[in-house]
């Protein structure tokens, strides 16, 4: 049976070249009449850094600060993702209807991307990868490589020009 891509997860790190991979996601969505879920994952802060900040600020102060500002940061990134999509689709505003959701999660990028793909029952994951120096032909970006290796869903990895 020929695959039908109706639900696409586009995972982005919001880098300058992320639009290149987004355009591929839009192209696939147009061909199949699919909906796209945009996702950005905020990385975990290293435990040593958190311990240091907690010592300087005071444990209760850091916890309060984190609770107050975590949602503000997520909202700001959601707005940035939405604006990113609008800017990319300015010549084709009808494609904004293909955007099913804009999500911002906090945690390990690989785990969160795979969990989101399962949650929305994605038919395809689309993401970009950055080359890493002299070994750029030997390895993909670490997140893209691990998602590609661990996912049981088709994954389209787009090389991003750095």
N, C-alpha and C positions, 0 to 999 in steps of 0.2 A: 504494500500500500504506500502511496506517495504521502509524505508528511504534510500536514496542514498546520501552519503556525498561526494560532489565533491569540495566544497570550505570550507576550515577549517581556522578559525582564532585562532592562538596560541598567547595568551597574556602572557607576562613574566615580572617579576620584576627584572630579571637578578641576582637573588640570587644564591648562590652556588648550591642549589638543583633544580634549574629550569630545568636542563637537564632531570630530571626524567619525568616531564610533557611533555617535548618536545618529548621524546621517545614514549610516548603514542600517541601524535599527528602524529608522523611518522608512527606508527603501523596502526592507523586508515586510514591514507592516502594511505598506501600500499594496504590495503584490498579493498579500494574503488577506487583506481586510482585517488585520490584527490590531489588538489594543496593546499599548506599551505601559509598563509600570517602571517608573524611574526610581532608582535606589542609590543612596549614598550612605556609606558606613563611616561613622566617626570612630577612630581607633581608640583602644584602651590606653590610658596613661600608665606608663611604667610604674610598678609598685614602689620602687625606690624613690621616684620623684614624688609620688603621692605621700609617702612617709615623711619626706623632707618638708613638703608644703604643709602637711598636717602639724609637724613639729613647730614650724614658724608661725602658722596662723592659729593653731589650737585646734584640737580634734573636732570639737563641736562647731567651731566657726567654719572649718572646711566643709563639713557635712551640710551645714545650712547653705553655704555659698553654692555648693554643687547642686543641691536641690533647686534652688532659685534659678540658677543660670543654665542648667542643662536643657530645660524646655525652651528657654529663650534662644539658645544656640540652635537647637533643632528647628525651631520655627524660622529662624533667619536663613538656615540652609535650605529648608523647604521652599521658601520664597525665592531664594537664589536659583534653585533648580527649575522652578516654574518659569522664572524670568529667562533663564537659559533656553528653555524649550521655546518660549515665545520669540526670543531673539533669533533662534535658529530657523524658526518656521515663519518668519515675517513675510516671506514671499508666498507662503502656502498656509495661511492661517487655518484653513479647513483641517489641516493635519493635527491641530491642537486637540481635536475631538478624539484622536487616537490615544491621547494620554489618559490612562485609566486611573493612575494614582501617582503620587509623589511621596516617597518614603525616606525617612532618615532614621537609621538605627545606630546603636552604640554597641561596640564590641569588636570581636575578631571579624575582619572583612570576609574571610573565606566562609566561616560558619554562618554569618548573617546573610551572605548572598545565597548560599545553598538553602538555608531555612526559608528565605523569602521566595525562592523559586518553588520550593515545595508548597508553601502556604498558598500561593496564587496558582499553583499547578501550571507553571510556565511550560510552554512548548519549546521555547528557545531562550537561552541566556546570551546577551550581547554585551561585550565589554572590550575595552581597549587594553593594550599592553605597551609598556615602555621598554625600549632596549636598554640594556645595562652594560655600557662600555664595550670593551673588546670582546666580550663573550656574547654579544647581542644575538649572534646567530645560533648559539648553543642553547640558550635558555630564554624562556619568556619571562615577563615580569613575575615575581613570586606569587602574587595574588592570582593573576590569570592562569599561571601554570597549575597552581593547586586546585583552583575551581575546575579547570579542564580535566585534571586527573581524578578528582573526587566526585564530580557530578555524574549523575545517571541521565541527565538531560542533554540534548544537543546544545553545544556552546560555540558561538561565533566569536573568535578573538581577532580584533582589528589592530594591526600594528599602528602605533601612534608615532609620528615624527617628532622627536625631541629637539 
